[in-house]
């Protein structure tokens, strides 16, 4: 078998001989075939089966020879990539596309056009809000400082007024003798013993506030 594969011309010659014999038998007149096989139907069927088997065997031999040649060429190509014979590439069949429709319904086309016309457009996206500008708080600071200064000046004026009133009330009246001082002290003590005197003293303390030494 290896010898036959290494000598493909012998196989080709055998295949040609078998094909020639089968064609010769096929070209034989039907009368001759009928007379030769009269009374022997089994032989006719045997010869037909044998012919089919020979054709199948010849086709298998050709396929085997082709496969061996391709394998040998592929091996030589792997050893010598520059001179190797590439096996034939089989292109995949192109997909069959459906033909475009020949007839178009005008009513359907008109409804599609109306739907496209009535379709509302998407509203534009709102613009991004601009970042707020940095506030200039210089004027605000000046206003706060002016308010504080005015409050302090008013408090200072009120304090000076209280000191002046308290000093005028606490200062002893100029007298010519010590007897008058004692009389004034006695009159002050007497004024604090009554309800009117205590009320007057409380009002004066509320108006004048605490003494400077006690603050």
Z-matrix of the N, CA and C atoms (Angstrom, degrees):
N
C 1 1.474
C 2 1.532 1 110.60
N 3 1.329 2 116.09 1 -40.92
C 4 1.464 3 119.43 2 178.54
C 5 1.526 4 110.70 3 -63.87
N 6 1.351 5 115.44 4 -37.27
C 7 1.477 6 119.16 5 179.33
C 8 1.525 7 110.60 6 -63.98
N 9 1.357 8 115.78 7 -40.54
C 10 1.459 9 119.51 8 179.16
C 11 1.535 10 111.12 9 -64.68
N 12 1.357 11 116.24 10 -39.73
C 13 1.465 12 119.14 11 179.64
C 14 1.513 13 110.93 12 -68.33
N 15 1.315 14 117.36 13 -32.71
C 16 1.463 15 120.13 14 178.54
C 17 1.530 16 112.30 15 -76.46
N 18 1.365 17 116.70 16 -17.09
C 19 1.474 18 121.01 17 178.35
C 20 1.524 19 107.81 18 -121.94
N 21 1.292 20 118.20 19 78.27
C 22 1.478 21 120.35 20 -176.27
C 23 1.516 22 112.97 21 -66.86
N 24 1.339 23 117.86 22 -19.90
C 25 1.463 24 117.31 23 -179.19
C 26 1.523 25 111.37 24 -65.68
N 27 1.339 26 116.74 25 -30.96
C 28 1.477 27 118.98 26 178.68
C 29 1.518 28 109.92 27 -66.36
N 30 1.357 29 114.26 28 -42.17
C 31 1.462 30 117.79 29 179.32
C 32 1.519 31 110.94 30 -64.48
N 33 1.326 32 116.09 31 -38.23
C 34 1.460 33 118.69 32 177.97
C 35 1.524 34 110.96 33 -63.24
N 36 1.323 35 116.62 34 -40.32
C 37 1.467 36 119.85 35 179.28
C 38 1.520 37 111.18 36 -65.32
N 39 1.352 38 116.49 37 -41.34
C 40 1.471 39 119.22 38 178.14
C 41 1.515 40 110.87 39 -63.81
N 42 1.342 41 115.07 40 -42.98
C 43 1.464 42 118.33 41 -179.77
C 44 1.529 43 110.06 42 -63.19
N 45 1.345 44 117.85 43 -39.08
C 46 1.451 45 120.35 44 178.54
C 47 1.519 46 112.12 45 -65.11
N 48 1.339 47 115.47 46 -39.25
C 49 1.474 48 118.75 47 179.22
C 50 1.509 49 110.86 48 -65.25
N 51 1.335 50 115.90 49 -42.64
C 52 1.465 51 118.79 50 179.42
C 53 1.516 52 110.85 51 -64.17
N 54 1.315 53 116.35 52 -39.93
C 55 1.465 54 118.99 53 179.14
C 56 1.522 55 110.87 54 -66.48
N 57 1.334 56 117.00 55 -38.48
C 58 1.467 57 119.97 56 178.66
C 59 1.523 58 111.06 57 -64.17
N 60 1.329 59 116.51 58 -41.72
C 61 1.472 60 119.06 59 179.46
C 62 1.517 61 111.72 60 -66.10
N 63 1.318 62 115.56 61 -40.04
C 64 1.472 63 117.92 62 -179.64
C 65 1.529 64 110.50 63 -66.68
N 66 1.335 65 117.12 64 -39.31
C 67 1.464 66 118.99 65 178.03
C 68 1.533 67 110.85 66 -66.70
N 69 1.332 68 115.26 67 -36.42
C 70 1.475 69 118.30 68 179.90
C 71 1.511 70 110.47 69 -65.17
N 72 1.297 71 116.06 70 -41.81
C 73 1.464 72 118.94 71 178.19
C 74 1.533 73 110.61 72 -66.79
N 75 1.329 74 115.21 73 -35.69
C 76 1.463 75 118.22 74 -178.85
C 77 1.526 76 110.47 75 -68.49
N 78 1.348 77 117.91 76 -31.96
C 79 1.452 78 121.63 77 -179.08
C 80 1.534 79 112.50 78 -82.53
N 81 1.306 80 118.31 79 -4.57
C 82 1.467 81 120.76 80 -178.87
C 83 1.519 82 109.23 81 -66.02
N 84 1.334 83 120.15 82 136.78
C 85 1.471 84 121.80 83 -178.82
C 86 1.513 85 110.43 84 -59.45
N 87 1.321 86 115.51 85 148.19
C 88 1.475 87 118.17 86 -178.44
C 89 1.524 88 112.41 87 -66.14
N 90 1.359 89 119.02 88 -30.25
C 91 1.460 90 119.57 89 179.72
C 92 1.507 91 110.34 90 -64.83
N 93 1.333 92 115.91 91 -44.44
C 94 1.456 93 119.52 92 -179.40
C 95 1.508 94 111.13 93 -62.86
N 96 1.352 95 114.51 94 -41.97
C 97 1.480 96 118.59 95 -179.65
C 98 1.510 97 109.70 96 -65.38
N 99 1.371 98 116.70 97 -37.20
C 100 1.449 99 119.14 98 -178.20
C 101 1.519 100 111.02 99 -69.95
N 102 1.386 101 116.17 100 -40.00
C 103 1.459 102 119.48 101 -179.65
C 104 1.513 103 110.94 102 -69.63
N 105 1.348 104 114.92 103 -35.60
C 106 1.461 105 117.56 104 -179.93
C 107 1.505 106 111.01 105 -70.53
N 108 1.310 107 116.41 106 -30.64
C 109 1.472 108 118.19 107 -177.29
C 110 1.489 109 113.19 108 -105.56
N 111 1.360 110 118.32 109 13.78
C 112 1.458 111 119.64 110 -179.31
C 113 1.514 112 109.71 111 -70.51
N 114 1.270 113 114.61 112 130.69
C 115 1.455 114 120.11 113 -179.53
C 116 1.507 115 111.56 114 83.00
N 117 1.380 116 119.28 115 -2.87
C 118 1.466 117 121.80 116 179.64
C 119 1.542 118 108.79 117 -134.40
N 120 1.339 119 118.62 118 66.57
C 121 1.485 120 120.44 119 -179.49
C 122 1.505 121 111.99 120 -65.59
N 123 1.294 122 117.65 121 -29.90
C 124 1.475 123 119.26 122 -177.72
C 125 1.524 124 110.39 123 -66.89
N 126 1.340 125 117.27 124 -34.03
C 127 1.465 126 119.73 125 179.46
C 128 1.532 127 111.11 126 -68.55
N 129 1.350 128 116.25 127 -35.87
C 130 1.453 129 119.15 128 178.64
C 131 1.527 130 109.96 129 -62.59
N 132 1.308 131 115.44 130 -46.27
C 133 1.467 132 119.11 131 179.70
C 134 1.526 133 111.40 132 -65.53
N 135 1.331 134 116.07 133 -35.79
C 136 1.467 135 118.34 134 178.60
C 137 1.527 136 111.59 135 -65.23
N 138 1.313 137 114.85 136 -41.47
C 139 1.468 138 118.00 137 179.67
C 140 1.526 139 111.35 138 -65.94
N 141 1.337 140 115.74 139 -37.39
C 142 1.468 141 118.89 140 178.13
C 143 1.528 142 110.79 141 -65.91
N 144 1.305 143 116.63 142 -43.49
C 145 1.476 144 119.92 143 178.21
C 146 1.519 145 110.36 144 -63.84
N 147 1.327 146 115.47 145 -39.13
C 148 1.459 147 118.66 146 179.84
C 149 1.526 148 110.43 147 -64.98
N 150 1.323 149 116.95 148 -38.35
C 151 1.453 150 119.69 149 178.86
C 152 1.527 151 110.87 150 -65.12
N 153 1.319 152 116.20 151 -42.69
C 154 1.477 153 119.63 152 178.87
C 155 1.518 154 110.12 153 -63.49
N 156 1.331 155 116.33 154 -41.95
C 157 1.466 156 119.37 155 178.79
C 158 1.523 157 111.46 156 -62.91
N 159 1.340 158 115.53 157 -39.54
C 160 1.467 159 118.04 158 179.24
C 161 1.525 160 111.73 159 -65.27
N 162 1.343 161 116.55 160 -40.48
C 163 1.469 162 118.83 161 177.34
C 164 1.512 163 111.48 162 -63.60
N 165 1.336 164 115.70 163 -42.28
C 166 1.474 165 118.62 164 179.09
C 167 1.518 166 110.40 165 -63.96
N 168 1.334 167 116.02 166 -42.04
C 169 1.453 168 119.33 167 -179.63
C 170 1.529 169 111.28 168 -65.40
N 171 1.357 170 115.98 169 -40.66
C 172 1.466 171 118.75 170 178.27
C 173 1.537 172 110.98 171 -63.48
N 174 1.344 173 116.16 172 -40.63
C 175 1.473 174 118.44 173 178.60
C 176 1.524 175 111.21 174 -65.06
N 177 1.335 176 116.69 175 -39.82
C 178 1.466 177 119.56 176 178.04
C 179 1.527 178 111.54 177 -63.99
N 180 1.345 179 115.38 178 -38.59
C 181 1.469 180 118.67 179 178.81
C 182 1.529 181 110.48 180 -64.37
N 183 1.335 182 117.11 181 -42.97
C 184 1.467 183 119.61 182 178.69
C 185 1.523 184 111.77 183 -62.71
N 186 1.342 185 115.80 184 -41.19
C 187 1.467 186 119.18 185 178.95
C 188 1.526 187 111.22 186 -65.27
N 189 1.337 188 115.43 187 -40.16
C 190 1.461 189 118.71 188 178.63
C 191 1.529 190 110.98 189 -64.67
N 192 1.325 191 116.61 190 -40.70
C 193 1.464 192 120.06 191 178.68
C 194 1.536 193 110.69 192 -63.18
N 195 1.321 194 115.98 193 -43.58
C 196 1.460 195 119.28 194 179.45
C 197 1.522 196 111.27 195 -63.78
N 198 1.335 197 115.32 196 -39.47
C 199 1.468 198 118.58 197 -179.63
C 200 1.523 199 110.62 198 -66.48
N 201 1.311 200 117.36 199 -41.46
C 202 1.471 201 120.56 200 178.50
C 203 1.531 202 110.41 201 -63.63
N 204 1.313 203 116.93 202 -41.55
C 205 1.462 204 118.74 203 178.95
C 206 1.532 205 111.64 204 -62.53
N 207 1.316 206 115.80 205 -42.58
C 208 1.468 207 118.80 206 178.89
C 209 1.515 208 111.46 207 -64.55
N 210 1.342 209 116.90 208 -39.74
C 211 1.461 210 119.30 209 178.47
C 212 1.523 211 111.30 210 -65.21
N 213 1.345 212 115.87 211 -41.41
C 214 1.460 213 119.35 212 179.37
C 215 1.532 214 110.65 213 -65.49
N 216 1.332 215 116.04 214 -41.50
C 217 1.468 216 118.93 215 178.67
C 218 1.526 217 110.90 216 -65.19
N 219 1.345 218 116.08 217 -37.49
C 220 1.475 219 118.99 218 178.65
C 221 1.518 220 110.83 219 -67.22
N 222 1.348 221 117.40 220 -38.25
C 223 1.467 222 119.55 221 177.53
C 224 1.511 223 112.01 222 -65.62
N 225 1.334 224 117.59 223 -41.62
C 226 1.456 225 120.35 224 177.86
C 227 1.529 226 110.83 225 -66.01
N 228 1.323 227 116.47 226 -35.83
C 229 1.464 228 118.78 227 178.24
C 230 1.510 229 112.02 228 -67.69
N 231 1.354 230 117.12 229 -33.80
C 232 1.467 231 119.30 230 177.60
C 233 1.518 232 111.10 231 -69.08
N 234 1.386 233 116.82 232 -36.38
C 235 1.463 234 119.25 233 178.19
C 236 1.518 235 111.13 234 -73.76
N 237 1.338 236 118.06 235 -40.14
C 238 1.465 237 122.68 236 179.02
C 239 1.527 238 108.39 237 -121.66
N 240 1.336 239 116.72 238 89.10
C 241 1.472 240 117.58 239 -176.53
C 242 1.519 241 113.17 240 -62.14
N 243 1.349 242 117.41 241 -27.33
C 244 1.462 243 118.56 242 -177.64
C 245 1.506 244 113.58 243 -73.04
N 246 1.334 245 117.67 244 -28.07
C 247 1.472 246 120.76 245 -176.36
C 248 1.504 247 112.80 246 -116.95
N 249 1.319 248 117.79 247 8.65
C 250 1.466 249 120.66 248 -177.49
C 251 1.520 250 111.41 249 -70.76
N 252 1.307 251 115.53 250 151.49
C 253 1.455 252 122.14 251 178.74
C 254 1.514 253 107.80 252 -98.29
N 255 1.296 254 116.14 253 121.20
C 256 1.445 255 120.65 254 -179.69
C 257 1.521 256 109.38 255 -79.83
N 258 1.324 257 117.86 256 138.71
C 259 1.470 258 119.21 257 177.28
C 260 1.519 259 110.34 258 -67.66
N 261 1.297 260 116.12 259 150.56
C 262 1.482 261 118.46 260 -179.22
C 263 1.514 262 111.02 261 -62.79
N 264 1.303 263 114.98 262 137.17
C 265 1.452 264 121.09 263 179.16
C 266 1.517 265 109.77 264 -95.63
N 267 1.291 266 115.06 265 130.79
C 268 1.463 267 120.93 266 -179.19
C 269 1.512 268 107.99 267 -93.99
N 270 1.309 269 116.68 268 120.17
C 271 1.454 270 120.86 269 179.91
C 272 1.518 271 110.01 270 -78.54
N 273 1.313 272 117.63 271 137.83
C 274 1.472 273 119.47 272 178.57
C 275 1.516 274 110.49 273 -67.72
N 276 1.302 275 116.74 274 147.96
C 277 1.474 276 118.98 275 179.90
C 278 1.522 277 110.71 276 -65.95
N 279 1.295 278 115.40 277 143.65
C 280 1.461 279 121.00 278 179.47
C 281 1.520 280 109.76 279 -71.33
N 282 1.333 281 117.42 280 138.29
C 283 1.473 282 118.83 281 179.01
C 284 1.515 283 111.22 282 -66.98
N 285 1.279 284 114.81 283 142.98
C 286 1.462 285 121.00 284 -179.54
C 287 1.518 286 108.32 285 -84.90
N 288 1.304 287 115.75 286 117.78
C 289 1.456 288 120.54 287 -179.90
C 290 1.524 289 109.57 288 -89.54
N 291 1.324 290 113.34 289 144.60
C 292 1.461 291 118.24 290 178.38
C 293 1.526 292 109.82 291 -71.37
N 294 1.310 293 118.32 292 135.52
C 295 1.474 294 120.13 293 179.79
C 296 1.521 295 110.46 294 -67.38
N 297 1.321 296 117.23 295 149.28
C 298 1.465 297 119.67 296 178.19
C 299 1.524 298 110.67 297 -64.75
N 300 1.320 299 116.93 298 150.72
C 301 1.471 300 118.53 299 179.98
C 302 1.524 301 111.00 300 -64.67
N 303 1.330 302 114.43 301 136.40
C 304 1.458 303 120.15 302 -178.53
C 305 1.526 304 110.85 303 -78.90
N 306 1.325 305 116.35 304 -40.25
C 307 1.465 306 120.52 305 -176.57
C 308 1.521 307 109.06 306 -110.62
N 309 1.310 308 116.32 307 131.23
C 310 1.455 309 122.11 308 177.02
C 311 1.525 310 108.94 309 -116.00
N 312 1.329 311 113.81 310 134.68
C 313 1.461 312 118.88 311 -178.98
C 314 1.530 313 109.03 312 -74.15
N 315 1.328 314 119.84 313 118.28
C 316 1.478 315 119.97 314 -178.98
C 317 1.521 316 112.45 315 -64.21
N 318 1.346 317 117.61 316 -31.90
C 319 1.465 318 119.54 317 179.37
C 320 1.527 319 111.06 318 -65.55
N 321 1.340 320 115.37 319 -40.52
C 322 1.471 321 118.88 320 178.84
C 323 1.519 322 110.94 321 -65.42
N 324 1.346 323 116.73 322 -42.12
C 325 1.455 324 119.89 323 178.49
C 326 1.521 325 111.65 324 -63.06
N 327 1.351 326 116.80 325 -39.07
C 328 1.464 327 120.26 326 179.86
C 329 1.530 328 110.71 327 -66.95
N 330 1.349 329 117.58 328 -40.23
C 331 1.460 330 120.47 329 178.51
C 332 1.528 331 111.14 330 -64.60
N 333 1.331 332 117.68 331 -38.31
C 334 1.462 333 120.41 332 177.36
C 335 1.528 334 111.09 333 -64.26
N 336 1.346 335 116.33 334 -40.72
C 337 1.461 336 119.85 335 179.62
C 338 1.528 337 110.98 336 -65.11
N 339 1.348 338 116.77 337 -40.61
C 340 1.470 339 120.23 338 178.27
C 341 1.515 340 110.92 339 -65.18
N 342 1.345 341 116.72 340 -40.54
C 343 1.476 342 119.92 341 178.77
C 344 1.518 343 111.05 342 -63.60
N 345 1.350 344 117.20 343 -39.47
C 346 1.464 345 119.86 344 177.39
C 347 1.530 346 111.46 345 -66.37
N 348 1.353 347 116.00 346 -35.33
C 349 1.468 348 118.77 347 -179.48
C 350 1.524 349 111.68 348 -71.30
N 351 1.339 350 116.88 349 -40.21
C 352 1.472 351 120.94 350 -176.98
C 353 1.516 352 113.47 351 -82.77
N 354 1.291 353 117.81 352 -7.92
C 355 1.472 354 119.02 353 -178.75
C 356 1.528 355 109.44 354 -67.25
N 357 1.337 356 118.00 355 123.24
C 358 1.484 357 119.47 356 -177.15
C 359 1.516 358 110.59 357 -69.40
N 360 1.306 359 113.10 358 142.27
C 361 1.460 360 118.25 359 177.74
C 362 1.524 361 110.20 360 -78.07
N 363 1.289 362 115.30 361 147.28
C 364 1.466 363 120.23 362 179.77
C 365 1.521 364 109.63 363 -67.70
N 366 1.342 365 118.02 364 132.26
C 367 1.483 366 119.12 365 -179.62
C 368 1.516 367 110.23 366 -65.11
N 369 1.314 368 116.87 367 147.00
C 370 1.472 369 119.05 368 179.25
C 371 1.523 370 111.05 369 -65.58
N 372 1.265 371 114.91 370 147.55
C 373 1.457 372 120.28 371 179.80
C 374 1.526 373 109.79 372 -68.70
N 375 1.350 374 116.92 373 138.00
C 376 1.479 375 118.68 374 179.20
C 377 1.517 376 110.75 375 -65.71
N 378 1.319 377 113.18 376 144.00
C 379 1.464 378 118.24 377 179.60
C 380 1.522 379 110.05 378 -69.20
N 381 1.297 380 114.52 379 146.48
C 382 1.457 381 119.77 380 179.93
C 383 1.526 382 109.72 381 -66.11
N 384 1.340 383 118.06 382 133.81
C 385 1.477 384 119.54 383 -179.51
C 386 1.515 385 110.65 384 -64.71
N 387 1.338 386 113.29 385 141.12
C 388 1.455 387 118.55 386 179.88
C 389 1.527 388 109.91 387 -74.03
N 390 1.291 389 117.63 388 142.03
C 391 1.473 390 119.29 389 179.17
C 392 1.518 391 110.21 390 -64.88
N 393 1.345 392 117.76 391 140.77
C 394 1.471 393 120.05 392 -179.14
C 395 1.513 394 110.99 393 -63.30
N 396 1.322 395 113.72 394 141.12
C 397 1.462 396 119.25 395 179.86
C 398 1.529 397 109.77 396 -70.34
N 399 1.300 398 117.65 397 144.99
C 400 1.470 399 119.48 398 179.95
C 401 1.528 400 110.55 399 -63.96
N 402 1.330 401 116.04 400 132.74
C 403 1.457 402 122.01 401 -177.91
C 404 1.529 403 110.20 402 -77.57
N 405 1.329 404 112.51 403 140.40
C 406 1.460 405 118.91 404 175.98
C 407 1.529 406 107.61 405 -91.41
N 408 1.326 407 116.75 406 100.00
C 409 1.465 408 121.07 407 -176.16
C 410 1.518 409 112.37 408 -90.11
N 411 1.330 410 117.44 409 17.02
C 412 1.473 411 119.00 410 179.04
C 413 1.525 412 110.68 411 -66.86
N 414 1.350 413 114.70 412 -44.32
C 415 1.465 414 118.19 413 179.77
C 416 1.517 415 111.19 414 -64.14
N 417 1.332 416 117.44 415 -38.52
C 418 1.466 417 120.43 416 179.42
C 419 1.526 418 110.58 417 -63.84
N 420 1.324 419 116.42 418 -42.17
C 421 1.466 420 119.45 419 179.03
C 422 1.525 421 111.16 420 -63.65
N 423 1.340 422 116.63 421 -41.00
C 424 1.464 423 119.37 422 178.64
C 425 1.519 424 111.51 423 -62.90
N 426 1.344 425 115.94 424 -40.37
C 427 1.459 426 119.29 425 179.74
C 428 1.535 427 111.22 426 -64.09
N 429 1.364 428 116.76 427 -42.28
C 430 1.465 429 120.25 428 178.49
C 431 1.517 430 110.86 429 -63.53
N 432 1.328 431 115.78 430 -42.04
C 433 1.466 432 118.42 431 179.86
C 434 1.518 433 111.85 432 -64.64
N 435 1.342 434 116.94 433 -40.25
C 436 1.458 435 119.58 434 177.99
C 437 1.532 436 111.53 435 -63.70
N 438 1.351 437 115.71 436 -38.64
C 439 1.464 438 118.94 437 177.83
C 440 1.524 439 111.19 438 -63.12
N 441 1.335 440 116.42 439 -44.13
C 442 1.453 441 120.06 440 179.47
C 443 1.532 442 111.49 441 -63.63
N 444 1.340 443 115.32 442 -41.54
C 445 1.477 444 118.61 443 179.81
C 446 1.524 445 110.81 444 -62.64
N 447 1.360 446 115.87 445 -42.44
C 448 1.471 447 118.64 446 179.62
C 449 1.520 448 111.59 447 -64.87
N 450 1.361 449 116.64 448 -37.88
C 451 1.475 450 119.42 449 177.71
C 452 1.518 451 110.93 450 -64.67
N 453 1.335 452 115.51 451 -43.42
C 454 1.467 453 118.58 452 179.74
C 455 1.529 454 111.47 453 -64.37
N 456 1.327 455 116.69 454 -40.52
C 457 1.467 456 118.63 455 178.64
C 458 1.526 457 111.00 456 -64.33
N 459 1.338 458 116.91 457 -39.56
C 460 1.456 459 118.65 458 178.84
C 461 1.524 460 111.60 459 -65.55
N 462 1.363 461 116.14 460 -42.46
C 463 1.464 462 119.34 461 178.16
C 464 1.531 463 110.86 462 -63.02
N 465 1.349 464 115.93 463 -38.47
C 466 1.462 465 118.88 464 178.67
C 467 1.521 466 111.33 465 -63.54
N 468 1.338 467 115.14 466 -42.35
C 469 1.469 468 118.21 467 179.17
C 470 1.517 469 111.55 468 -64.32
N 471 1.346 470 116.95 469 -40.74
C 472 1.464 471 119.55 470 178.56
C 473 1.518 472 111.02 471 -64.79
N 474 1.328 473 117.24 472 -39.44
C 475 1.464 474 120.12 473 178.86
C 476 1.532 475 111.08 474 -63.65
N 477 1.338 476 115.87 475 -43.34
C 478 1.464 477 118.67 476 179.07
C 479 1.531 478 111.24 477 -63.46
N 480 1.337 479 115.74 478 -37.84
C 481 1.464 480 118.65 479 178.64
C 482 1.524 481 111.42 480 -65.85
N 483 1.329 482 116.16 481 -40.75
C 484 1.465 483 119.40 482 178.67
C 485 1.527 484 111.23 483 -64.34
N 486 1.328 485 115.78 484 -41.76
C 487 1.472 486 118.86 485 179.15
C 488 1.527 487 110.62 486 -62.98
N 489 1.322 488 115.04 487 -41.09
C 490 1.455 489 118.21 488 -179.09
C 491 1.521 490 111.07 489 -64.41
N 492 1.348 491 116.88 490 -45.23
C 493 1.469 492 120.18 491 -179.43
C 494 1.525 493 110.64 492 -65.84
N 495 1.375 494 115.75 493 -43.30
C 496 1.466 495 117.92 494 -178.97
C 497 1.527 496 111.34 495 -65.93
N 498 1.353 497 116.57 496 -39.44
C 499 1.454 498 119.11 497 178.95
C 500 1.511 499 112.49 498 -66.08
N 501 1.354 500 115.35 499 -36.53
C 502 1.467 501 118.36 500 178.81
C 503 1.522 502 111.32 501 -68.66
N 504 1.378 503 116.47 502 -35.96
C 505 1.462 504 119.08 503 -179.93
C 506 1.521 505 111.61 504 -75.42
N 507 1.370 506 116.69 505 -35.55
C 508 1.465 507 119.32 506 -176.92
C 509 1.518 508 113.22 507 -82.12
N 510 1.323 509 117.44 508 -19.98
C 511 1.471 510 119.15 509 -178.10
C 512 1.543 511 109.88 510 -69.34
N 513 1.373 512 119.71 511 132.94
C 514 1.480 513 120.93 512 179.63
C 515 1.517 514 110.91 513 -70.97
N 516 1.286 515 114.71 514 141.70
C 517 1.458 516 119.97 515 179.52
C 518 1.516 517 109.55 516 -70.31
N 519 1.315 518 119.30 517 138.58
C 520 1.466 519 121.53 518 -179.70
C 521 1.540 520 110.69 519 -64.36
N 522 1.306 521 113.91 520 121.89
C 523 1.478 522 120.87 521 -179.42
C 524 1.527 523 109.56 522 -123.49
N 525 1.284 524 116.08 523 162.80
C 526 1.461 525 121.26 524 -177.96
C 527 1.513 526 112.70 525 -92.08
N 528 1.338 527 116.55 526 -15.58
C 529 1.475 528 117.24 527 -176.08
C 530 1.503 529 110.03 528 -149.60
N 531 1.329 530 117.18 529 165.45
C 532 1.466 531 121.96 530 179.66
C 533 1.498 532 111.06 531 -73.04
N 534 1.278 533 117.75 532 -21.56
C 535 1.464 534 119.96 533 179.68
C 536 1.499 535 111.48 534 -66.31
N 537 1.291 536 113.66 535 -37.96
C 538 1.474 537 116.71 536 177.36
C 539 1.531 538 111.07 537 -65.55
N 540 1.402 539 117.19 538 -35.51
C 541 1.480 540 120.19 539 178.02
C 542 1.509 541 109.92 540 -63.42
N 543 1.294 542 115.63 541 -44.01
C 544 1.463 543 118.21 542 -179.75
C 545 1.529 544 110.40 543 -64.84
N 546 1.312 545 115.77 544 -37.86
C 547 1.464 546 118.93 545 179.63
C 548 1.524 547 110.48 546 -65.63
N 549 1.341 548 115.01 547 -37.39
C 550 1.480 549 117.78 548 178.60
C 551 1.521 550 111.06 549 -67.56
N 552 1.365 551 117.34 550 -41.00
C 553 1.471 552 120.31 551 178.55
C 554 1.506 553 110.85 552 -63.97
N 555 1.341 554 114.91 553 -39.02
C 556 1.468 555 118.31 554 179.52
C 557 1.506 556 110.65 555 -66.39
N 558 1.336 557 115.41 556 -39.18
C 559 1.476 558 118.04 557 179.20
C 560 1.518 559 111.86 558 -67.40
N 561 1.349 560 117.06 559 -34.89
C 562 1.487 561 120.58 560 177.73
C 563 1.519 562 110.56 561 -67.24
N 564 1.351 563 116.17 562 -40.59
C 565 1.463 564 119.29 563 178.59
C 566 1.511 565 110.95 564 -66.61
N 567 1.329 566 114.66 565 -39.49
C 568 1.457 567 117.70 566 179.18
C 569 1.531 568 111.43 567 -66.33
N 570 1.344 569 115.31 568 -33.62
C 571 1.479 570 117.51 569 -179.46
C 572 1.512 571 112.13 570 -69.80
N 573 1.352 572 118.69 571 -27.20
C 574 1.461 573 121.85 572 -179.59
C 575 1.512 574 112.69 573 -81.63
N 576 1.341 575 116.28 574 -13.94
C 577 1.466 576 118.78 575 -178.60
C 578 1.513 577 112.04 576 -78.59
N 579 1.319 578 118.06 577 -22.91
C 580 1.446 579 120.14 578 -179.33
C 581 1.535 580 112.07 579 -92.30
N 582 1.327 581 113.22 580 166.92
C 583 1.478 582 119.14 581 -178.53
C 584 1.521 583 110.20 582 -68.10
N 585 1.310 584 116.77 583 -39.81
C 586 1.451 585 119.84 584 -179.98
C 587 1.526 586 111.36 585 -64.80
N 588 1.349 587 115.48 586 -37.97
C 589 1.455 588 118.88 587 -179.77
C 590 1.531 589 111.57 588 -67.39
N 591 1.332 590 115.84 589 -41.02
C 592 1.480 591 118.30 590 178.42
C 593 1.538 592 111.42 591 -65.51
N 594 1.329 593 114.22 592 -37.88
C 595 1.467 594 117.12 593 179.16
C 596 1.513 595 110.17 594 -65.26
N 597 1.347 596 116.28 595 -39.87
C 598 1.451 597 119.85 596 179.13
C 599 1.522 598 110.85 597 -65.28
N 600 1.350 599 116.82 598 -39.71
C 601 1.465 600 120.14 599 179.59
C 602 1.526 601 111.23 600 -65.53
N 603 1.345 602 118.45 601 -39.19
C 604 1.478 603 121.82 602 179.86
C 605 1.531 604 110.25 603 -66.33
N 606 1.347 605 115.44 604 -41.28
C 607 1.467 606 118.55 605 179.59
C 608 1.521 607 110.55 606 -64.12
N 609 1.364 608 116.29 607 -41.28
C 610 1.450 609 119.23 608 179.19
C 611 1.532 610 111.36 609 -64.32
N 612 1.343 611 116.55 610 -39.10
C 613 1.474 612 118.94 611 179.21
C 614 1.532 613 111.52 612 -67.04
N 615 1.346 614 117.06 613 -35.24
C 616 1.461 615 119.87 614 177.78
C 617 1.517 616 111.42 615 -69.12
N 618 1.344 617 115.08 616 -37.00
C 619 1.465 618 118.81 617 -178.55
C 620 1.521 619 111.06 618 -74.73
N 621 1.342 620 115.71 619 -46.57
C 622 1.462 621 119.32 620 -175.26
C 623 1.521 622 112.51 621 -80.03
N 624 1.340 623 118.67 622 -25.41
C 625 1.437 624 120.87 623 -176.46
C 626 1.514 625 112.13 624 78.86
N 627 1.356 626 113.99 625 -169.99
C 628 1.455 627 118.48 626 -179.78
C 629 1.515 628 109.83 627 -72.53
N 630 1.322 629 116.88 628 150.11
C 631 1.460 630 119.87 629 174.87
C 632 1.511 631 111.15 630 -62.01
N 633 1.314 632 115.12 631 157.84
C 634 1.466 633 120.23 632 -178.35
C 635 1.519 634 110.45 633 -63.41
N 636 1.300 635 118.54 634 -36.05
C 637 1.464 636 121.50 635 -178.45
C 638 1.521 637 112.19 636 -69.08
N 639 1.345 638 117.96 637 -26.07
C 640 1.461 639 121.82 638 -178.85
C 641 1.524 640 113.04 639 -92.79
N 642 1.301 641 119.45 640 -2.50
C 643 1.466 642 120.81 641 -178.52
C 644 1.511 643 110.57 642 -78.74
